[in-house]
Amino acid sequence: MKCKKCKRDLPDNSIYCNWCGHKQITDSNDVRVPVPRHKGNKWFAQVMIGENRVYISAYSEEEYYAKAKAAKSRQIEIKKGPTKITLGEAIDRYIKDNDAVLSPSTVNCYKSYRKTRFTKYMDKQTDSINYQSMVNAESKLVSAKSVHNAWRLVTASLNNLSLSVPKVNLPQKGKSIRPWLDYEQIVQFTDAIYGKPWELGALLALHGLRRSEILHLSSDDIDLGNGIIHVRGASVIGDGNKLTDKATNKTAASTRDVHIVMPRLTELLRGKEGRLITTNPTTLYGLINNVCEKKGLPKVGVHGLRHSFASLAYHLNWSEATTMREGGWSNPQTVHRIYTHLANADANADIDNMKKFYADKMRTESANAAVQSGMGSGE
């Protein structure tokens, strides 16, 4: 850096010039910055930093002044964001800037959205897009859930560059219920998969493990002496659809010890070495559904078997706390929602059973009339 007064070379971040003694960093309290504009939930203005005009925004007026004054006094460095950028470039920038903190599977998913969602708008400048029209067009092509997911990526990308995020109306998502197996169907399913090469993966899912947790397991994670599966880490589909190992699980609650409750699983784990599951995750999903279809069961896939674990826990009167602990759910509402749905299903079964009881045990008016008629002719 050069001295502001004498222009001699100085070490970077010098507070005073070693030659003329001029102070290089101004106290932010003495700095004047433009009064910000207020729109939506943001305060923003363009501030001259040296020869550059920098756009600074914040979520409060106080935060704006703090950031602007600090930047003006060179206490912090704010890089000038691009004034013209296409939507595709904004998404690429967001993925690149956050690659180190996003899950590999999330990055892979975002790259897929980049290629397949809002395709007619990716080469348009972000400030020239009618975003409501963009959302409307995409809603005619894909599900509401897909539109919501893609729009979240768009808003994150715009926020990443401190660009204005427009308010749009998104399509209403339907309430979807993931299929699961009840306690009787679980028995039918386990009988049907007995001895199949992928049986181990399915039984691990029936212990409440997520697909990413199952794919990460190795023989080092199994303690057969104590009947414990140590869930530590995950393997997800990353860039190029390649399996990528992660040291962390989905949530803090996901790192847990799962009790082995099936004797058959103990048999399958005994003597295993190295990575336990080598079946392609997509193949495993398809194999599970093929068996379900042949047996007339709901096509649950891998994750549906995890919910089937919760259904059996409910049937066996497990507490929600125990189910959360074993299944690695961090949000009590998730398990409660599953339990509530199962309770409704059981309630309907109870009502059907009572109807059957009365149908079988009680004489109807017509049956009584027939009996009386028989008694009269006998006399």
Secondary structure, 3 states (H helix, E strand, C coil): CECCCCCCECCCCCCECCCCCCECCCCHHHCCCCCCEEECCEEEEEEEECCEEEEEEECCHHHHHHHHHHHHCCCCCCCCCCCCCEHHHHHHHHHHHCCCCCCHHHHHHHHHHHHHCCHHHCCCEHHHCCHHHHHHHHHCCCCHHHHHHHHHHHHHHHHHCCCCCCCCCCCCCCCCCCCCCCHHHHHHHHHHHCCCCCHHHHHHHCCCCCHHHHHHCEHHHEECCCCEEEECCEEEECHHHCEEEECCCCCHHHCEEEECCCHHHHHHHCCCCCECCCCCHHHHHHHHHHHHHHCCCCCCHHHHHHHHHHHHHHHCCCCHHHHHHHHCCCCHHHHHHHHHHHHHHHHHHHHHHHHHHHHHHCCCHHHHHHHHHHHHHHC
